[in-house]
Amino acid sequence: DVSVPGGARHTFRVEIARTPAEHAQGLMHRTSMPEDAGMLFIFDVEEEQSFWMKNTLIPLDMIFADRDGKVVGVVHSAEPRTLTSRSVGVPSLYVLELNGGVSKKLGITAGAVLEVDALAAE
């Protein structure tokens, strides 16, 4: 779930990427994804995370959140098939990837909250 400032709450069905191999694979080679779907990357260390889209075929929003789930920044509609490094320049422990444009449509910005406690405990 993502709670946005103002009280709205949005639920997504996400795949979990925990291991370095899962992080490397990400959403590569997919030609589409349902609007309520995504991938949640969980890292071992809260640090500046960086992503590229070389083999990713669809534009993605990247929502970066700290260890408390607070969104610290969003990359909107990252261009697919590029080696451009994308980051928000601050430490994060979680990155939620959604279809490009979903964050703007739903008002997900810095200050929103990802509810990831149950996932982090697995």
NORLIN-V813358 format. One record per helix or strand of 2 or more residues. SS is the DSSP state (H for helix, E for strand). FROM is the first residue (numbers start at 1). TO is the last residue. If there is no record, write none. Layout:
BEGIN
SS;FROM;TO
SS;FROM;TO
END
This chain:
BEGIN
E;2;3
E;9;10
E;13;17
H;20;25
E;37;48
E;60;65
E;70;78
E;91;99
H;102;106
E;113;114
H;117;121
END
